[in-house]
Amino acid sequence: MNTHLFALPSVPEPLAELIPLALDLRWSWSHVSDALWESLDPELWQRTANPWLILQSLSPARLEELAKDQAFCHQLNELAAERRAYLEKPAWFQEVEDQAPLAHIAYFSMEYGLTEALPLYSGGLGMLAGDFLKTCSDLGVPAVGVGLLYQEGYFRQIIDQCGRQVELYPNNNPWELPITPVRNGEGQLLRLRYHFNGFDLWVRAWQAQVGRARLYLLDLNDPANPPSDRCITDRLYGGGLEQRLQQEMLLGVVGWQLLEAVGIEPTICHLNEGHAALAILERARSYMQRHKVDFELALTVTRAGNLFTTHTPVAAGFDRFPPQLIRRHLGFYCELLGIQVEELLALGRANPDDPNEPFNMAYLAIRGSGAINAVSRLHGQVSRRIFAPLFPRWPQAEVPIGHVTNGVHTPSWDSPESDRLWTEACGRERWLCDPCLPGEQLRRLPAEALWELRAQNRRRLVEFVRAYRARRPAAFHYLPPSSAPLLDPNALTLGFARRFTAYKRPNLLLTDPDRLARLLSDPHRPMQLILAGKAHPLDEEGKRQLHAWIEFIRSHPEIAGKVVFLPDYDMQLAEILTSGVDVWINTPRRPWEACGTSGMKVLVNGGLNLSELDGWWAEAYDPTVGWAIGDGHEHDADPAWDRTEAGQLYELLEREIAPTFYARDGRGIPVQWVAKMRESMAKLAPFFSANRMVRQYVDQYYLPMARALANRHGNDQARARQILKWRAHLKDHWHTIHIGEPKIDTQEGVHRFEVAVYLGAVDPDAVRVELYADPLAPDPLPERIPLLPEHPLLGAEGGFLYVGQAPAKRPADHYTVRVVPHHEEAQAPLEGATIVWQKE
């Protein structure tokens, strides 16, 4: 399938390189071509930052004029050569790829935040997906993204005269977006067919180039489809449960079919949240068809190559669908899989035998994946607790969920001034090298350079907000009349921007409005606050919290110009805000912030974090790099604790943060503040980058999983067939196992255990008998010590005396004997969750 035959603008031959340059979204993070696009249409560039739109807006006469401009053509050719060098140069992955047969990573996500010119995101999940693809491009990791093209995407926000949020849904015209339709080898538009609502619909396919990576997008807005079905892909997270299920069918099932249609056979299927879980089924169905095997064997093979990343910190956050909805929309699909609908429903239930339990996409993702990871260390603990019902009687510490803490694509979020400083200190390859290296190089910079960076970034933010108000004065109608200037480029600048919803506590700073107003209006240590964020259209509480901020600004004329709410929070505002603020404030209820990457974006720009000990900050914080509120424990939605933490916020701002910022030496430098800046930038920015994150995914998941997939597929699926026999054997005979009372002898610092274990009809090689002890702080891992069979027990079928020893550093009664499934090629409890305990 040739995907490079597009209906493209007609440009003179000397300008041919404009087309691939405009279509490669690398311009969203590598700004070498900015000056070229700005020179073509300064106003359109400022408003859209969309080279593809600028190129299509040029008249034939203007293009002919440019083709004769030698200086312009020389600039274009240099940029084209720079792009080719980037695409062709071997990268980090090429040094490690021979370790496993890893051809393609297919990354499935409901949203992608790549650039404001392609608005297919709502928040952090999309930002992560965009940063992931960009970093895969930089590191040479062979990733391809799969998502949906929404006619309207997520809503745009205005604040009305009453200070309330209003949602608007402008149309995304695909011909103006930096994407192209996928075409087949004959140049015809590629259209896939899929079964929705009882009949087939046409699915259109689009492609975005992301440096070395690609992003494929699907939509149903085809004129051949009925109008009602064309709207299935109208909005991101819009509509009801039925529309959500239809979108997820499109993403998972048709998304996998699209990859096959363009000749891509992924090794790893990476599910960014449970929305894409149906890709697991389609991958298995495709394997069934190609290798003439049944669904159970196909799933056993292919799950080894499926990775599920969960982002949800509360069980209620997962997509759940009524059984009747699954029957209606996926009944026909179960026939293709050769299974009953009830078998599919069982894969999405904690209790497979409960006919009333909803179908949970996250449960399907777990039961069809070879590995699961959370997105921060704390979120890993939370996720193990959430998914414990799928692994009954297993200790929470052993619920098979690891973690890869998120990171941000630093080149997308550093300001031009920050980019220059890091380049001078660490070189151009700083975000592609070992994440440990840049920090040590940055620590050598003088205090003057770091403080000048902070001043430049703050000044850039203030100038942007002032210009933004001048361009869109109606967006700032909530500001009280005042002759005071809007913001001060020299004042301590605080930033708070995120989704307005109850668990993020966006109004924690408003707990004592008068105290906040006094802090902001302090004539000796002035502060200013810039806010942004949206409330989901159905989140009335979030809308009330947003409205409270508008009312606070209106009702306190003494802080005129010191508090600004920027409407319609998007990627452009996020980049300006995170680069310009001195302190980034984050106030979620622990542990409801899975990761919270917005605070990571300030690191490269010299901003500091003041945050709840939640998400990434719980593992990043120490007093040398920023400030924290909370006590590291969970308090749920306790109003009294909210007031306590609000008091901590005010105390830190008044007694630590403002005094440190304004304590200057003879050169005008706040020495202690710059020391925190230096440590934050050096210690945190390299580690909490997507460079480290993607490397970790490759090393800990992709390469080992690729090898496991190859093992299960090879030799006519011999190992996968063995795993199925092992699981069937355990299912049939597990009830015959029981454990006797152990004998314990403690001498010379060692506990020696002897225990009679009766395995009944279970093969001793199919299980592992071991001592188990819960973790001892600070070690998060439990102790598991194998017991070995010393001899059979006379007169007892399947009875053996097992022996072993444990160090006597903890009491013997901490240890419990248990029997767990064991197979060299399988994972317990992920693929075998049965367990027998001594004390049952």
C-alpha positions in Angstrom: 0.0 0.0 0.0 1.5 3.3 -1.1 0.5 6.0 1.4 2.4 8.8 -0.3 0.2 9.6 -3.2 -1.8 12.6 -2.0 -3.8 15.4 -3.7 -1.3 18.1 -2.9 -1.1 21.8 -3.8 0.6 22.6 -7.1 3.9 24.4 -6.4 6.7 25.3 -8.8 9.6 22.8 -8.9 12.0 24.9 -6.9 9.5 25.0 -4.0 8.7 21.3 -4.0 10.3 20.8 -0.6 7.7 23.1 0.9 5.2 20.3 0.9 7.0 17.7 3.0 8.3 20.5 5.2 4.8 21.8 5.9 3.3 18.3 6.5 6.0 17.1 8.9 4.8 18.1 12.4 8.4 18.2 13.5 8.0 22.0 13.1 5.9 21.8 16.3 9.0 21.2 18.3 12.0 21.9 16.0 11.6 25.6 15.3 14.3 26.0 12.6 11.7 26.7 10.0 9.6 29.2 12.0 11.2 32.2 10.3 10.4 30.8 6.8 6.7 30.3 7.6 6.4 33.6 9.4 7.9 35.4 6.3 5.1 34.0 4.1 2.2 35.3 6.2 3.1 36.8 9.5 -0.5 37.3 10.7 -1.7 33.8 9.8 1.4 32.3 11.4 0.8 34.2 14.6 -2.8 33.2 14.7 -2.6 29.5 13.6 1.1 28.4 13.7 0.0 26.0 10.9 2.5 25.9 7.9 0.1 23.6 5.9 -2.6 26.2 6.1 -0.2 29.0 5.1 1.1 27.0 2.2 -2.5 26.4 0.9 -3.4 30.0 1.3 -0.6 31.3 -1.1 -1.7 32.3 -4.5 -0.1 30.9 -7.7 1.4 34.3 -8.4 3.0 34.4 -4.9 4.4 30.9 -5.4 6.0 31.8 -8.7 7.5 34.9 -7.2 9.0 32.8 -4.4 10.4 30.3 -6.8 12.4 33.1 -8.4 13.7 34.4 -5.0 17.1 32.9 -4.7 17.5 33.7 -1.1 14.2 32.1 -0.2 15.0 29.0 -2.3 18.4 28.7 -0.6 16.8 29.0 2.8 14.2 26.3 1.8 16.9 23.9 0.5 18.9 24.3 3.8 15.9 23.4 5.8 15.1 20.5 3.6 18.6 19.2 4.0 18.4 19.6 7.7 15.2 17.6 7.8 16.6 14.8 5.6 19.7 14.6 7.9 17.4 14.2 10.9 15.3 11.5 9.3 18.3 9.5 8.0 20.7 9.8 10.9 20.9 6.6 13.1 19.4 7.3 16.5 19.5 5.7 20.0 17.1 2.9 19.1 19.3 1.7 16.3 21.9 0.8 18.9 19.6 -1.5 20.8 17.1 -2.8 18.2 19.1 -6.0 17.5 18.2 -7.2 21.0 14.7 -8.4 19.9 12.5 -8.7 16.8 10.8 -5.3 17.3 9.5 -4.0 14.0 6.7 -1.6 15.0 5.1 -0.2 18.1 1.4 0.6 17.5 0.3 3.2 20.0 -3.5 3.5 20.4 -5.0 6.6 22.0 -8.3 8.5 22.0 -6.5 11.8 21.9 -3.2 13.3 20.7 -1.7 16.7 21.7 0.9 17.3 19.0 0.2 20.9 18.0 -2.6 23.5 18.3 -2.9 23.2 14.5 -4.2 19.7 15.0 -6.7 20.0 17.9 -7.4 16.4 18.8 -6.9 16.5 22.6 -8.6 17.5 25.8 -5.8 17.3 28.4 -3.0 15.3 29.9 -3.7 12.0 28.2 -3.4 13.6 24.8 -0.4 15.7 25.8 1.4 12.5 26.8 0.4 10.7 23.6 1.8 13.6 21.5 5.0 13.8 23.5 5.4 10.1 23.2 5.3 10.1 19.4 7.6 13.1 19.2 10.2 11.4 21.5 9.9 8.1 19.5 10.8 10.2 16.5 13.8 11.8 18.2 15.1 8.4 19.5 14.4 6.5 16.3 11.9 4.2 18.0 9.6 2.7 15.3 6.3 3.9 16.6 3.0 4.5 14.7 0.1 6.2 16.4 -3.6 5.3 15.9 -6.4 7.7 16.8 -9.6 9.4 15.7 -10.2 12.5 13.6 -12.9 14.5 15.3 -15.0 16.9 13.3 -15.2 19.3 16.3 -12.7 17.8 18.7 -12.9 19.1 22.3 -14.8 22.3 23.0 -13.4 25.8 22.9 -14.1 28.0 25.9 -15.3 31.6 26.4 -16.4 33.3 29.6 -19.8 35.1 29.2 -20.8 38.4 30.8 -22.0 36.6 33.9 -18.5 35.0 34.4 -19.6 31.6 33.4 -18.1 29.1 31.0 -19.6 28.7 27.5 -18.7 25.8 25.3 -18.2 26.3 21.5 -17.5 23.6 18.9 -15.8 25.0 15.8 -15.4 22.6 12.9 -12.1 20.9 12.1 -11.8 21.1 8.4 -9.5 18.1 7.6 -8.3 19.8 4.4 -6.9 22.7 6.5 -5.2 20.5 9.1 -1.6 19.3 8.6 -2.8 15.8 7.6 -3.3 14.0 4.3 -5.8 11.3 3.3 -4.4 7.8 3.0 -4.5 6.5 -0.6 -4.0 3.1 -2.0 -1.5 2.1 -4.7 -3.8 3.4 -7.5 -4.1 6.8 -5.8 -7.7 6.2 -4.7 -8.7 7.3 -1.2 -8.5 4.4 1.2 -11.9 3.7 2.8 -12.5 0.8 5.1 -15.8 -0.8 5.9 -17.0 -1.6 9.4 -20.3 -2.9 10.9 -22.1 -0.3 12.9 -25.7 -0.2 14.0 -26.6 -3.2 12.0 -25.1 -2.3 8.6 -21.7 -1.3 7.1 -20.3 2.2 7.2 -17.4 3.7 5.4 -14.4 4.7 7.5 -12.0 7.3 6.1 -8.3 7.2 7.0 -5.8 10.1 7.4 -2.1 10.4 8.1 0.0 12.9 10.0 3.8 12.8 9.7 5.5 13.3 13.1 9.2 13.3 12.2 10.2 9.6 11.9 6.8 8.5 13.4 3.4 8.5 11.8 -0.1 9.0 13.2 -3.1 7.4 11.5 -6.5 8.9 12.2 -10.0 7.5 11.4 -13.3 9.2 11.0 -16.9 8.4 9.9 -17.6 11.8 8.3 -17.9 10.2 4.9 -20.8 11.5 2.6 -21.7 7.9 1.9 -22.7 7.3 5.5 -26.1 8.3 7.0 -25.9 11.7 8.7 -26.6 10.2 12.2 -23.6 7.9 11.8 -21.3 10.5 10.4 -21.6 12.2 13.8 -20.2 9.3 15.7 -16.7 10.9 15.4 -18.0 14.5 15.9 -16.6 15.2 19.4 -13.9 13.9 21.7 -15.6 12.5 24.9 -18.9 13.8 23.7 -22.3 12.0 23.6 -23.4 9.1 25.7 -22.3 5.6 26.4 -23.4 4.3 23.0 -21.4 6.9 21.1 -18.4 6.2 23.3 -18.6 2.5 22.6 -18.8 3.1 18.9 -15.8 5.4 19.0 -13.8 2.7 20.8 -14.9 0.1 18.3 -13.6 2.4 15.6 -10.3 3.1 17.4 -9.5 -0.5 18.5 -11.0 -2.7 15.8 -10.8 -0.6 12.6 -7.6 1.0 13.9 -5.9 -2.4 13.8 -7.4 -3.2 10.4 -6.0 0.1 9.0 -2.5 -0.8 10.1 -2.8 -4.1 8.2 -4.2 -2.3 5.2 -1.1 -0.1 4.9 1.2 -3.0 5.4 2.2 -2.6 9.1 2.3 -5.6 11.3 3.0 -4.3 14.8 5.1 -6.2 17.3 3.9 -4.3 20.3 0.4 -3.0 20.7 0.5 -0.2 23.3 -2.9 0.8 24.7 -2.8 4.3 26.1 -5.7 3.8 28.6 -8.5 1.3 28.2 -10.4 3.1 25.5 -8.4 1.1 22.9 -8.9 -2.3 24.5 -10.8 -3.7 21.6 -7.6 -3.7 19.6 -6.7 -6.8 21.6 -9.6 -8.6 20.2 -9.0 -7.5 16.6 -5.3 -8.5 16.9 -6.3 -11.9 18.1 -9.0 -12.2 15.3 -6.4 -11.3 12.7 -4.0 -13.9 14.1 -6.8 -16.5 14.0 -7.4 -15.8 10.4 -3.8 -15.9 9.3 -2.7 -19.0 11.3 -6.0 -21.0 11.3 -6.2 -21.2 15.1 -9.0 -20.6 17.6 -9.5 -17.5 19.6 -8.1 -18.8 22.9 -4.8 -19.8 21.3 -4.6 -16.6 19.3 -5.1 -14.5 22.4 -2.6 -16.5 24.4 0.0 -15.8 21.7 -0.8 -12.1 20.9 -1.3 -10.9 24.5 2.4 -11.3 25.0 2.9 -8.3 22.7 0.1 -6.1 24.2 1.0 -3.4 26.8 -1.7 -1.6 28.7 -0.9 1.7 30.3 -3.6 2.8 32.8 -3.9 6.5 33.7 -7.0 6.4 35.9 -6.6 6.9 39.7 -10.2 6.0 40.7 -12.1 2.9 39.8 -15.1 4.9 38.7 -13.0 6.5 35.9 -12.9 3.5 33.7 -15.3 3.0 30.7 -18.1 0.7 31.7 -20.9 -0.4 29.3 -24.2 -2.2 30.1 -24.2 -5.8 28.9 -27.1 -5.2 26.6 -25.1 -2.5 24.8 -22.2 -4.9 24.3 -24.6 -7.6 23.0 -26.1 -5.1 20.5 -22.9 -3.7 19.1 -20.5 -6.6 19.4 -22.7 -9.7 19.0 -21.8 -10.0 15.4 -18.1 -9.6 16.3 -18.2 -12.5 18.7 -19.3 -14.6 15.8 -16.1 -13.6 13.9 -14.1 -14.5 17.0 -15.8 -17.9 17.3 -17.0 -17.2 20.9 -20.2 -16.5 22.7 -21.1 -13.0 23.8 -21.1 -14.2 27.4 -17.4 -15.2 26.9 -16.6 -11.7 25.8 -18.5 -10.2 28.6 -16.6 -12.4 31.1 -13.3 -10.8 29.9 -14.6 -7.4 31.0 -15.9 -8.4 34.4 -14.3 -8.8 37.8 -16.7 -11.6 38.5 -17.1 -13.4 35.1 -20.2 -15.2 36.5 -22.2 -12.1 37.4 -24.6 -11.5 34.5 -25.5 -8.0 35.7 -21.9 -6.6 36.1 -21.1 -4.0 33.4 -18.4 -4.6 30.9 -15.2 -2.8 31.9 -12.7 -1.9 29.1 -9.8 -1.7 31.6 -10.5 -5.3 32.7 -10.5 -6.5 29.1 -7.2 -4.7 28.6 -5.7 -6.5 31.6 -7.0 -9.9 30.5 -5.6 -9.4 27.0 -2.2 -7.9 27.8 1.2 -9.3 28.6 2.1 -6.4 30.9 0.3 -3.4 32.6 1.9 -0.2 33.9 0.8 2.8 35.8 2.2 6.3 35.1 3.9 7.1 38.4 5.2 5.2 41.4 2.3 6.3 43.6 -0.2 5.6 40.8 1.3 2.1 40.6 0.3 1.5 44.3 -3.2 3.0 43.6 -3.7 0.9 40.5 -2.7 -2.3 42.3 -5.4 -1.5 44.8 -8.0 -0.7 42.1 -7.4 -3.9 40.2 -7.0 -6.2 43.2 -10.6 -7.6 42.6 -9.2 -9.3 39.4 -6.7 -11.2 41.5 -8.7 -12.4 44.5 -6.7 -13.4 47.6 -3.4 -12.2 46.1 -1.5 -9.6 48.2 -1.9 -6.1 46.8 1.8 -5.8 46.4 1.7 -8.7 43.9 -1.1 -7.4 41.7 0.9 -7.4 38.4 1.1 -3.7 37.6 4.4 -1.9 37.3 5.0 1.8 36.6 6.8 4.0 34.2 6.5 7.6 35.4 5.5 9.9 32.7 7.8 12.5 31.2 7.4 15.5 28.8 9.0 16.1 25.4 11.2 18.8 26.6 11.9 20.4 23.2 8.2 21.1 22.8 7.9 22.9 26.1 11.1 25.0 26.5 11.0 28.7 25.6 13.5 30.0 23.0 15.5 31.5 25.9 15.5 28.2 27.7 16.6 26.4 24.5 19.5 28.7 24.1 20.7 28.3 27.7 20.5 24.5 27.6 22.2 24.4 24.3 25.1 26.5 25.6 25.4 24.3 28.7 24.7 20.8 27.4 24.8 20.9 23.6 22.1 20.2 21.0 21.8 16.4 21.7 21.0 17.0 25.4 17.5 15.4 25.2 18.7 12.4 23.2 21.6 11.3 25.4 21.8 9.5 28.7 19.3 11.3 31.0 22.0 11.5 33.7 24.3 13.7 31.7 22.6 17.1 31.2 22.1 17.8 34.9 25.8 17.8 35.8 26.6 20.2 32.9 23.8 22.6 33.9 25.0 22.8 37.4 28.2 24.6 36.1 26.2 27.6 34.9 26.6 30.9 36.9 23.8 32.2 38.9 23.6 35.3 36.7 22.7 33.1 33.6 19.9 31.3 35.5 18.3 34.4 36.9 18.5 36.2 33.6 16.7 33.2 32.0 13.9 33.4 34.6 13.5 37.2 34.0 13.4 36.7 30.2 10.8 33.9 30.5 8.6 35.9 32.9 8.8 39.0 30.7 7.9 36.9 27.6 4.8 35.7 29.5 3.7 39.2 30.6 4.1 40.5 27.1 2.1 37.7 25.7 -0.8 38.2 28.1 -0.9 41.9 27.4 -0.8 41.3 23.6 -3.5 38.6 24.0 -5.7 41.1 25.8 -5.1 43.7 23.1 -6.1 41.2 20.4 -9.1 39.8 22.3 -10.4 42.5 24.7 -13.8 40.8 25.0 -12.1 37.8 26.6 -11.1 39.9 29.5 -14.4 41.7 30.2 -14.4 40.2 33.7 -11.5 42.4 34.8 -12.6 45.4 36.9 -12.0 48.8 35.4 -8.5 50.0 36.4 -5.6 52.1 35.1 -3.2 49.6 36.7 -1.0 47.8 34.2 -1.8 44.2 33.5 0.8 42.1 35.3 4.3 43.2 36.3 7.3 41.6 34.6 9.3 41.8 37.8 6.8 40.4 40.3 6.7 36.9 41.7 4.4 35.1 39.2 2.3 32.1 40.2 0.6 29.8 37.7 -2.4 27.4 38.0 -3.8 25.8 34.9 -5.6 22.5 34.6 -9.0 21.0 34.2 -11.5 22.5 36.7 -12.9 19.5 38.6 -13.5 18.7 42.2 -10.6 16.4 42.8 -8.1 18.9 41.5 -9.3 21.4 44.1 -8.8 24.4 41.8 -10.3 26.6 44.5 -8.0 25.6 47.4 -6.3 29.0 47.1 -9.7 30.6 47.4 -10.4 29.1 50.8 -9.6 32.4 52.4 -10.2 35.0 49.7 -9.2 38.0 51.8 -5.9 36.4 52.8 -5.2 35.7 49.2 -6.0 39.2 48.2 -3.6 40.5 50.9 -0.8 38.3 49.7 -1.3 39.5 46.1 -1.5 43.2 47.1 1.6 43.2 49.4 3.5 46.4 48.3 6.8 45.0 49.5 6.6 41.4 48.2 4.0 41.6 45.4 2.7 38.4 43.8 0.6 37.9 40.7 -1.5 34.9 39.6 -2.3 33.6 36.1 -5.1 31.0 35.8 -6.4 28.9 33.0 -8.5 25.7 32.6 -11.7 24.2 31.4 -14.5 22.4 33.2 -16.1 19.5 31.3 -19.4 20.6 29.8 -21.3 18.2 32.2 -19.2 19.0 35.3 -21.4 21.6 37.0 -19.3 21.7 40.1 -16.2 22.4 38.0 -18.0 25.2 36.3 -19.0 26.7 39.7 -15.4 26.6 40.8 -14.3 28.4 37.7 -17.0 31.0 38.1 -15.8 31.6 41.7 -12.4 32.7 40.4 -14.0 35.2 38.0 -16.1 36.6 40.9 -13.0 36.9 43.1 -11.3 38.9 40.4 -14.3 41.1 39.9 -14.9 41.8 43.6 -11.3 42.7 44.6 -10.4 46.0 42.8 -7.3 46.2 45.0 -5.7 43.4 43.0 -6.6 44.8 39.6 -4.1 43.5 37.1 -2.6 41.0 39.5 -4.9 38.1 38.8 -5.7 37.0 35.2 -7.8 34.1 34.0 -6.9 33.2 30.4 -9.8 31.6 28.6 -9.7 28.7 26.2 -6.6 26.9 27.7 -4.8 25.2 24.8 -1.3 24.0 23.9 -0.2 27.5 23.0 -1.3 28.9 26.3 0.2 25.9 28.1 3.6 26.5 26.5 3.6 30.2 27.4 2.4 29.7 30.9 4.7 26.8 31.8 7.7 28.7 30.5 6.9 32.0 32.2 5.7 31.3 35.7 8.1 31.3 38.7 5.9 28.9 40.7 3.5 26.2 39.3 0.8 25.4 41.8 -0.9 21.9 41.9 -3.5 21.0 44.5 -5.2 17.6 43.8 -6.5 15.4 46.5 -4.0 12.6 47.0 -4.0 10.0 45.4 -6.3 11.2 42.6 -3.6 12.7 40.4 -2.2 9.8 38.4 0.9 11.7 37.3 0.3 15.4 36.5 2.8 16.2 33.8 2.0 20.0 33.7 4.4 20.6 36.5 7.1 18.8 34.6 6.9 21.4 31.8 8.1 24.2 34.0 11.3 22.4 35.0 13.2 23.1 31.8 12.3 26.7 32.0 13.5 27.3 35.5 10.1 27.3 37.2 9.6 25.7 40.6 6.8 23.5 41.8 4.5 24.0 44.8 2.4 20.9 44.8 0.5 18.3 46.7 2.5 15.2 47.4 0.7 13.3 44.7 1.5 11.9 41.2 5.0 12.5 40.0 5.7 15.1 42.7 5.4 12.4 45.4 8.6 10.8 44.0 10.3 14.0 42.8 10.0 16.3 45.8 12.7 17.2 48.2 13.2 20.6 49.9 16.1 21.5 47.5 13.9 21.5 44.4 10.5 23.1 45.4 7.8 23.0 48.0 5.1 20.6 49.0 1.8 20.6 50.8 0.1 17.6 52.5 1.4 14.9 54.8 1.8 12.1 52.3 -1.4 10.4 53.4 -4.9 10.1 52.0 -7.7 12.2 53.5 -10.4 11.7 50.9 -12.8 14.7 50.5 -12.4 16.0 54.0 -13.3 19.7 54.2 -11.3 20.1 57.4 -8.2 18.7 55.7 -8.8 21.0 52.7 -8.7 23.9 55.1 -5.5 22.6 56.6 -3.8 22.3 53.3 -5.1 25.7 52.2 -3.4 27.1 55.3 -0.2 25.4 54.3 -0.4 27.0 50.8 -0.8 30.5 52.4 2.0 29.9 54.9 4.4 28.7 52.2 3.7 31.6 49.9 3.9 34.2 52.7 6.7 32.9 54.8 9.0 31.0 52.4 8.3 31.6 48.8 7.9 35.4 48.6 10.8 36.1 51.1 13.1 33.8 49.1 12.2 35.3 45.8 12.7 38.9 47.0 15.9 38.3 49.1 18.5 39.8 46.7 22.2 40.1 46.9 24.2 43.2 45.7 23.8 42.1 42.1 20.0 41.8 42.4 20.1 38.0 42.4 17.9 35.9 44.9 20.7 33.5 45.7 18.6 30.9 47.6 15.9 31.0 44.8 18.5 30.4 42.1 19.9 27.5 44.1 16.5 25.9 44.0 16.2 26.6 40.3 19.5 25.1 39.6 18.8 21.9 41.5 15.3 21.6 40.0 16.6 22.0 36.5 19.6 19.8 36.9 18.0 17.0 39.0 14.4 16.8 37.7 14.3 18.1 34.1 16.4 15.3 32.6 14.7 12.5 34.5 11.1 13.7 34.1 11.6 14.0 30.3 10.0 11.7 27.7 13.6 10.8 26.7 13.9 8.8 29.9 10.3 7.6 29.7 10.5 6.2 26.2 13.9 4.5 26.9 12.3 2.9 29.9 9.4 1.6 27.9 11.8 0.1 25.3 14.1 -1.5 27.9 11.6 -2.7 30.4 8.6 -3.6 28.2 9.0 -3.4 24.4 12.1 -5.5 24.0 11.3 -8.2 26.6 7.7 -8.4 25.3 8.9 -8.7 21.7 11.0 -11.7 22.7 8.1 -13.3 24.6 5.8 -12.8 21.6 8.3 -14.4 19.2 8.7 -17.4 21.7 4.9 -18.0 21.8 4.5 -17.7 18.1 7.4 -19.9 17.1 7.3 -23.6 16.3 3.6 -23.6 15.5 2.7 -21.8 18.7 4.2 -24.7 20.7 4.8 -22.7 23.9 1.4 -21.0 23.7 -0.2 -24.4 23.4 1.7 -25.6 26.5 0.5 -22.5 28.4 -3.1 -23.4 27.5 -2.7 -26.9 28.7 -1.1 -25.7 31.9 -4.0 -23.3 32.6 -6.6 -26.0 31.8 -4.8 -28.5 34.1 -4.8 -26.0 37.0 -8.4 -25.1 36.4 -9.5 -28.8 36.5 -7.4 -29.8 39.5 -6.6 -26.8 41.7 -9.3 -27.7 44.2 -7.4 -30.8 45.2 -4.5 -28.7 46.8 -4.2 -28.2 50.5 -1.3 -27.4 52.9 -0.4 -28.9 56.3 0.8 -27.1 59.4 4.5 -26.2 59.0 7.2 -27.1 61.5 9.6 -24.3 62.2 13.1 -24.6 63.8 15.0 -21.4 64.5 18.8 -21.7 65.0 21.8 -19.6 64.3 19.8 -16.7 62.7 17.9 -18.9 60.4 14.2 -20.2 60.3 14.0 -23.7 58.9 10.6 -24.7 57.6 9.1 -28.2 56.9 5.6 -28.5 55.6 3.5 -31.2 54.1 1.8 -30.1 50.9 -0.8 -32.2 49.2 -1.0 -31.3 45.5 -3.6 -34.0 44.7 -3.9 -34.3 40.9 -1.8 -31.2 40.2 1.6 -31.7 38.5 4.3 -30.5 40.9 6.1 -28.8 38.0 2.9 -26.7 37.4 3.1 -24.9 40.7 5.6 -23.2 43.1 5.5 -23.8 46.8 7.0 -20.8 48.7 7.2 -18.8 51.9 5.6 -15.4 51.6 6.0 -12.3 53.9 4.5 -8.9 53.5 6.9 -6.0 52.6 8.8 -4.3 55.3 9.3 -0.5 54.9 11.0 1.0 53.1 11.2 -2.0 50.7 8.0 -2.1 48.6 8.5 -5.7 47.6 7.3 -8.7 49.6 9.6 -11.6 50.5 9.1 -14.8 48.4 11.3 -17.8 49.3 10.9 -21.1 47.4 10.4 -24.3 49.2 11.7 -27.5 47.6 10.3 -31.0 47.7 12.5 -33.2 49.9 10.5 -36.5 49.4 7.0 -37.8 48.8 4.7 -38.5 51.7 3.9 -42.2 52.1 0.3 -43.1 51.6 -0.6 -39.6 50.2 -1.3 -39.2 46.5 0.4 -36.1 45.4 1.8 -35.4 48.9 5.3 -34.0 49.4 7.4 -32.7 52.2 8.6 -29.3 51.3 11.6 -27.7 53.1 13.4 -24.3 53.0 14.8 -21.6 55.2 14.5 -17.9 55.7 16.8 -15.4 57.6 15.6 -14.7 61.1 15.8 -11.0 60.6 12.0 -11.0 61.1 9.8 -13.3 63.3 8.9 -16.7 61.8 5.2 -16.0 62.1 5.6 -13.3 59.5 6.0 -16.1 56.9 3.1 -18.0 55.4 3.3 -21.1 53.1 1.4 -20.9 49.9 1.1 -22.6 46.5 1.0 -20.5 43.3 0.8 -21.3 39.6 4.2 -21.6 37.9 5.2 -21.9 34.3 8.5 -20.7 32.7 6.7 -19.1 29.7 3.7 -17.6 31.6 3.2 -14.9 34.2 1.3 -15.5 37.5 -1.0 -14.0 38.6 -1.6 -12.3 35.2 -2.2 -15.5 33.4 -2.9 -17.7 36.4 -4.5 -16.1 39.4 -5.4 -19.1 41.5 -3.6 -19.3 44.9 -3.8 -21.5 48.0 -2.7 -20.3 51.4 -1.6 -22.3 54.4 -4.1 -20.7 56.8 -7.2 -21.0 54.6 
